[in-house]
Amino acid sequence: MGFFSSILSFFGFGIGISIGVVIGYYLFIYFQPTDVKDPKIRPLVELDSNTLDQMLPEIPNWVKNPDFDRIDWLNKFIEHMWPYLDKAICKMAKEIAKPIIAENTAKYKIDSVEFETLTLGSLPPTFQGMKVYITDEKELIMEPSVKWAGNPNITVIVKAYGLKATAQVIDLQVFALPRITLKPLVPSFPCFAKIVVSLMDKPHVDFGLKLLGADLMAIPGLYRVVQEIIKTQVARMYLWPKVLEVPIMDLSKAMKKPVGILHVKVVQAFKLKKKDFMGKSDPYVKLKLTEDGMPSKKTTVKRNNLNPEWNEDFKLIVKDPESQALELIVYDWEQVGKHDKIGMNVIPLKDLTPEETKSLTLDLLKNMDSNDPTNEKMRGQLVVETIYRPFKEGDTDEDMSDDSATVDKAPEGTPAGGGLLVVIVHEAQDLEGKHHTNPFVRLLFKGEEKKTKHIKKNRDPRWEEEFQFMCEEPPIHDKLHVEVISRPSSIGIHSKENLGYLDISLGDVVNNRRINEKYNLIDSKNGRIQIELQWQTS
C-alpha cells in the first residue's frame, strides 16, 4: 500500500507542476500589470544634471563646454601612431634622462641607475576636446583636455653601496589641462619660434609604485601624501602663469631681419629669342630675391629690340644671403594678353663676395630644371652687374630701405595740407565671367571715377596703369572702391558683368606712404587683383 501511495504522489506532483507552469505562462502572456508604464523618451537637453551623470558618468569637455572643439580625428591619429610614438618618446626620454642621471649619481654616490624596461604601454592618451584662443598677437593658443589611463611598464634598477634595488611604475593615470602657445608666428617653417607650455589647473596623477616587489602605494596614508607632493611640485613649476619654454628655432633667423643690400644693374641683353609674329620682341626684365614677399622690380620696355640696353639700377634688401638668390626673368611685353617669357636665370647670393662688384653674363633658360632638354636651345644672354653690401653697426634705417619703399614728392600745386593719392593697377588673376571675360577696372574715390583699358578674353589681365587723385586733406578715414567689370563683345546679347569688387581703407596708405598688395575680390570665386597705392605730399 505504501508503494502505490508513493507512485501516485510522484505522478500527482508532476501533473500539478505541469498544470501550474501552463497556467502561469498563460497569465504572464495575456495579463499585464496595471502599474507598468511605457518609458518616456526625452532629448538629452531636457534632462537634469543628475540624470545625465547616471547615464554618462564621464562627459567629454566638448559636450559640457561649448567653447571646446571635438577632435576625434586627433584621437584616431594617435591611436594608429601610438606604437611608433611609444618607441620615439621612450628613446627621447632616455636621452634626456642620461645627463641628469649622470649628474646626480656622482652627487649622491650612486653606482648606476639604469632602465631595465621603458614602455608606455598599449593604451594611448585621449583628448576630450580642445579650446583655441584668437588674439591680436602673432601667436596660437590651444588648451587641450588630456586624459591618459595607461598601462606603462617603467622599471629602474639602482645600484649603490653594493646593493641593488628595483623600482617599477605601473598603472599610470594622468588628467591635465595644459595651455600650449606657439609664438611668435614667423614666415619660416615650422612657422613658430618656440612652444610655451603651462598648466591651467593642478593635474591629477595616479600610479602604482613597486619597490622590491611590494606596492608602496598600498601603505595606508602614503598614497595621499605622494599625491599632494606631486601636485604641489608640478604646480610650483608649471601652473599658469609659470611656463615651460621649448625653443624651436633662432628668433633672429626666423624673423629674417635685413642684413644687407644687393645692388643690381641690368646692363643689356644679346640675341634674344623672337616672340612677336610681326616684328621682333619688346623685352623687359623682372628681378626679385627668392624667399621674399616683396613684389618684383622691373626695367623699362624696349620696343622691337632683340639686343636691348637698359643700364638701370635697383636695390634689393637681403635677409639671408646663404639661402636667397637673385631671380631674373626676361619677358616680351604684349599689349593684349599674357606677356611671354623669353628666358630666366638665377644668381645665388652665397656666390657673391661682399663689397665686390661682379659682372655676369647669364645664358637665358626656359626653367631652372637642369634635366630639361629644352634648356639647351639658345634664348639669348643677359648682362648684369651686382654688388652685395652687408650692413655694418651704426647703419641707419634709411640705409636699410630699398628703392621700392621710396615715394616721390607731390607735384607743384598740391594743397599744402593735402597730397596726391596715386593708384597703380598692376594685374588680376583667376577672373571668371559667366558669359564673357573682357575685364577692365573701375576706381571710385570721393565721387571721382577712373577706368583702365579693357582687355579682351583674358582671365589674368595685366594693366600697369597709373591714376592720380588730388586730395585737400589726408584721406585717413576714406576708402577707395575698386570694381572689376567685364565688357561684352561688340556683337552679342549679354550685358556687362561684375567680376568682383573691394573697398580699400586708405588710413594705412597715409601712415605707411606706400602699399603694394594682392587683394581677394568680393563676389568672385578665386579672383585677385594687385594694386599699389602711394601717398605723396609736397
Solvent accessible surface area in square Angstrom, and as a share of the most:
residue,aa,sasa,rsa
1,M,192,0.86
2,G,53,0.51
3,F,138,0.58
4,F,134,0.56
5,S,52,0.34
6,S,71,0.46
7,I,65,0.33
8,L,128,0.64
9,S,76,0.49
10,F,145,0.60
11,F,120,0.50
12,G,42,0.40
13,F,139,0.58
14,G,35,0.33
15,I,100,0.51
16,G,42,0.40
17,I,94,0.48
18,S,63,0.41
19,I,95,0.48
20,G,42,0.40
21,V,98,0.56
22,V,101,0.58
23,I,92,0.47
24,G,36,0.34
25,Y,145,0.55
26,Y,115,0.44
27,L,88,0.44
28,F,160,0.67
29,I,79,0.40
30,Y,146,0.56
31,F,124,0.52
32,Q,158,0.70
33,P,86,0.54
34,T,141,0.82
35,D,116,0.60
36,V,107,0.62
37,K,177,0.75
38,D,129,0.67
39,P,121,0.76
40,K,181,0.77
41,I,170,0.87
42,R,125,0.46
43,P,74,0.47
44,L,98,0.49
45,V,137,0.79
46,E,97,0.44
47,L,30,0.15
48,D,85,0.44
49,S,77,0.50
50,N,104,0.53
51,T,46,0.27
52,L,41,0.20
53,D,81,0.42
54,Q,149,0.66
55,M,103,0.46
56,L,74,0.37
57,P,123,0.77
58,E,104,0.47
59,I,29,0.15
60,P,37,0.23
61,N,28,0.14
62,W,80,0.28
63,V,79,0.45
64,K,120,0.51
65,N,52,0.27
66,P,133,0.84
67,D,78,0.40
68,F,16,0.07
69,D,77,0.40
70,R,140,0.51
71,I,14,0.07
72,D,53,0.27
73,W,170,0.60
74,L,32,0.16
75,N,33,0.17
76,K,129,0.55
77,F,111,0.46
78,I,19,0.10
79,E,109,0.49
80,H,139,0.62
81,M,72,0.32
82,W,14,0.05
83,P,77,0.48
84,Y,146,0.55
85,L,55,0.27
86,D,17,0.09
87,K,152,0.64
88,A,59,0.46
89,I,67,0.34
90,C,10,0.06
91,K,134,0.57
92,M,108,0.48
93,A,41,0.32
94,K,90,0.38
95,E,101,0.45
96,I,103,0.52
97,A,22,0.17
98,K,140,0.59
99,P,82,0.52
100,I,97,0.49
101,I,41,0.21
102,A,64,0.50
103,E,126,0.56
104,N,53,0.27
105,T,19,0.11
106,A,82,0.63
107,K,141,0.60
108,Y,130,0.49
109,K,150,0.64
110,I,48,0.24
111,D,99,0.51
112,S,30,0.20
113,V,35,0.20
114,E,94,0.42
115,F,65,0.27
116,E,104,0.47
117,T,55,0.32
118,L,30,0.15
119,T,50,0.29
120,L,24,0.12
121,G,17,0.16
122,S,80,0.51
123,L,89,0.44
124,P,31,0.20
125,P,24,0.15
126,T,57,0.33
127,F,36,0.15
128,Q,31,0.14
129,G,0,0.00
130,M,30,0.13
131,K,36,0.15
132,V,68,0.39
133,Y,75,0.29
134,I,170,0.86
135,T,56,0.33
136,D,153,0.79
137,E,120,0.54
138,K,133,0.56
139,E,35,0.16
140,L,66,0.33
141,I,20,0.10
142,M,38,0.17
143,E,6,0.03
144,P,3,0.02
145,S,7,0.05
146,V,29,0.17
147,K,55,0.23
148,W,31,0.11
149,A,56,0.44
150,G,8,0.07
151,N,67,0.34
152,P,4,0.02
153,N,52,0.26
154,I,34,0.17
155,T,10,0.06
156,V,32,0.18
157,I,23,0.11
158,V,45,0.26
159,K,82,0.35
160,A,20,0.15
161,Y,165,0.63
162,G,77,0.74
163,L,135,0.67
164,K,124,0.53
165,A,36,0.28
166,T,46,0.26
167,A,25,0.20
168,Q,48,0.21
169,V,36,0.21
170,I,37,0.19
171,D,90,0.46
172,L,27,0.14
173,Q,67,0.30
174,V,37,0.21
175,F,72,0.30
176,A,23,0.18
177,L,50,0.25
178,P,17,0.11
179,R,49,0.18
180,I,47,0.24
181,T,12,0.07
182,L,24,0.12
183,K,68,0.29
184,P,34,0.21
185,L,71,0.35
186,V,8,0.05
187,P,112,0.71
188,S,17,0.11
189,F,183,0.76
190,P,44,0.28
191,C,66,0.40
192,F,37,0.15
193,A,4,0.03
194,K,55,0.23
195,I,43,0.22
196,V,13,0.07
197,V,42,0.24
198,S,3,0.02
199,L,20,0.10
200,M,57,0.26
201,D,89,0.46
202,K,106,0.45
203,P,8,0.05
204,H,63,0.28
205,V,23,0.13
206,D,34,0.18
207,F,33,0.14
208,G,10,0.09
209,L,43,0.22
210,K,68,0.29
211,L,66,0.33
212,L,132,0.66
213,G,67,0.64
214,A,57,0.44
215,D,61,0.32
216,L,44,0.22
217,M,26,0.12
218,A,76,0.59
219,I,86,0.43
220,P,129,0.81
221,G,53,0.51
222,L,56,0.28
223,Y,83,0.32
224,R,182,0.66
225,V,84,0.48
226,V,29,0.17
227,Q,19,0.08
228,E,97,0.43
229,I,96,0.49
230,I,38,0.19
231,K,53,0.22
232,T,55,0.32
233,Q,81,0.36
234,V,35,0.20
235,A,12,0.09
236,R,139,0.51
237,M,102,0.46
238,Y,68,0.26
239,L,51,0.25
240,W,132,0.46
241,P,100,0.63
242,K,107,0.45
243,V,64,0.37
244,L,79,0.39
245,E,91,0.41
246,V,62,0.36
247,P,108,0.68
248,I,70,0.36
249,M,53,0.24
250,D,76,0.39
251,L,86,0.43
252,S,65,0.42
253,K,148,0.63
254,A,0,0.00
255,M,69,0.31
256,K,48,0.20
257,K,133,0.56
258,P,49,0.31
259,V,60,0.34
260,G,0,0.00
261,I,12,0.06
262,L,0,0.00
263,H,54,0.24
264,V,2,0.01
265,K,67,0.28
266,V,0,0.00
267,V,23,0.13
268,Q,42,0.19
269,A,0,0.00
270,F,75,0.31
271,K,145,0.61
272,L,6,0.03
273,K,81,0.34
274,K,113,0.48
275,K,67,0.28
276,D,27,0.14
277,F,187,0.78
278,M,161,0.72
279,G,37,0.35
280,K,95,0.40
281,S,0,0.00
282,D,22,0.11
283,P,0,0.00
284,Y,4,0.02
285,V,0,0.00
286,K,39,0.17
287,L,0,0.00
288,K,62,0.26
289,L,3,0.01
290,T,41,0.24
291,E,102,0.46
292,D,25,0.13
293,G,83,0.80
294,M,83,0.37
295,P,39,0.24
296,S,43,0.28
297,K,26,0.11
298,K,77,0.33
299,T,7,0.04
300,T,77,0.45
301,V,47,0.27
302,K,61,0.26
303,R,145,0.53
304,N,88,0.45
305,N,52,0.27
306,L,40,0.20
307,N,80,0.41
308,P,0,0.00
309,E,107,0.48
310,W,16,0.05
311,N,80,0.41
312,E,40,0.18
313,D,104,0.54
314,F,21,0.09
315,K,70,0.30
316,L,11,0.06
317,I,29,0.15
318,V,0,0.00
319,K,66,0.28
320,D,39,0.20
321,P,35,0.22
322,E,129,0.58
323,S,54,0.35
324,Q,4,0.02
325,A,16,0.12
326,L,1,0.00
327,E,38,0.17
328,L,0,0.00
329,I,25,0.13
330,V,0,0.00
331,Y,40,0.15
332,D,0,0.00
333,W,59,0.21
334,E,46,0.21
335,Q,119,0.53
336,V,95,0.54
337,G,23,0.22
338,K,155,0.66
339,H,13,0.06
340,D,56,0.29
341,K,76,0.32
342,I,1,0.01
343,G,0,0.00
344,M,18,0.08
345,N,22,0.11
346,V,38,0.22
347,I,8,0.04
348,P,47,0.30
349,L,3,0.02
350,K,131,0.55
351,D,81,0.42
352,L,14,0.07
353,T,73,0.43
354,P,68,0.42
355,E,81,0.36
356,E,93,0.42
357,T,88,0.51
358,K,73,0.31
359,S,76,0.49
360,L,36,0.18
361,T,79,0.46
362,L,22,0.11
363,D,75,0.39
364,L,3,0.02
365,L,43,0.21
366,K,88,0.37
367,N,45,0.23
368,M,87,0.39
369,D,75,0.39
370,S,109,0.71
371,N,133,0.68
372,D,31,0.16
373,P,98,0.62
374,T,41,0.24
375,N,23,0.12
376,E,155,0.69
377,K,131,0.55
378,M,118,0.53
379,R,21,0.08
380,G,1,0.01
381,Q,55,0.25
382,L,0,0.00
383,V,18,0.10
384,V,0,0.00
385,E,62,0.28
386,T,1,0.01
387,I,25,0.13
388,Y,12,0.05
389,R,108,0.39
390,P,44,0.28
391,F,41,0.17
392,K,143,0.61
393,E,184,0.83
394,G,77,0.74
395,D,48,0.25
396,T,76,0.44
397,D,118,0.61
398,E,146,0.65
399,D,69,0.36
400,M,62,0.28
401,S,45,0.29
402,D,12,0.06
403,D,53,0.27
404,S,17,0.11
405,A,56,0.44
406,T,89,0.52
407,V,30,0.17
408,D,107,0.55
409,K,164,0.69
410,A,11,0.08
411,P,67,0.42
412,E,178,0.80
413,G,77,0.74
414,T,15,0.09
415,P,31,0.19
416,A,106,0.82
417,G,55,0.53
418,G,4,0.04
419,G,0,0.00
420,L,4,0.02
421,L,1,0.00
422,V,2,0.01
423,V,0,0.00
424,I,26,0.13
425,V,0,0.00
426,H,23,0.10
427,E,27,0.12
428,A,2,0.02
429,Q,46,0.21
430,D,57,0.29
431,L,0,0.00
432,E,105,0.47
433,G,18,0.17
434,K,171,0.72
435,H,98,0.44
436,H,26,0.12
437,T,21,0.12
438,N,7,0.03
439,P,0,0.00
440,F,2,0.01
441,V,0,0.00
442,R,55,0.20
443,L,0,0.00
444,L,55,0.27
445,F,6,0.02
446,K,123,0.52
447,G,71,0.69
448,E,76,0.34
449,E,78,0.35
450,K,52,0.22
451,K,92,0.39
452,T,9,0.05
453,K,83,0.35
454,H,56,0.25
455,I,4,0.02
456,K,133,0.56
457,K,177,0.75
458,N,16,0.08
459,R,122,0.44
460,D,61,0.32
461,P,1,0.00
462,R,49,0.18
463,W,8,0.03
464,E,57,0.26
465,E,40,0.18
466,E,99,0.44
467,F,28,0.12
468,Q,88,0.39
469,F,1,0.00
470,M,99,0.44
471,C,3,0.02
472,E,132,0.59
473,E,109,0.49
474,P,52,0.33
475,P,1,0.01
476,I,85,0.43
477,H,174,0.77
478,D,44,0.23
479,K,122,0.52
480,L,0,0.00
481,H,44,0.20
482,V,0,0.00
483,E,28,0.13
484,V,0,0.00
485,I,22,0.11
486,S,0,0.00
487,R,92,0.34
488,P,34,0.22
489,S,65,0.42
490,S,121,0.78
491,I,160,0.81
492,G,55,0.53
493,I,168,0.85
494,H,77,0.34
495,S,85,0.55
496,K,114,0.48
497,E,30,0.13
498,N,89,0.46
499,L,7,0.03
500,G,0,0.00
501,Y,62,0.24
502,L,10,0.05
503,D,71,0.37
504,I,11,0.05
505,S,63,0.41
506,L,0,0.00
507,G,14,0.13
508,D,82,0.43
509,V,1,0.00
510,V,22,0.13
511,N,113,0.58
512,N,92,0.47
513,R,91,0.33
514,R,42,0.15
515,I,25,0.13
516,N,28,0.15
517,E,88,0.39
518,K,95,0.40
519,Y,40,0.15
520,N,113,0.58
521,L,8,0.04
522,I,86,0.43
523,D,117,0.61
524,S,29,0.19
525,K,174,0.74
526,N,91,0.47
527,G,2,0.02
528,R,90,0.33
529,I,1,0.01
530,Q,24,0.11
531,I,0,0.00
532,E,14,0.06
533,L,0,0.00
534,Q,26,0.11
535,W,5,0.02
536,Q,16,0.07
537,T,39,0.23
538,S,92,0.59
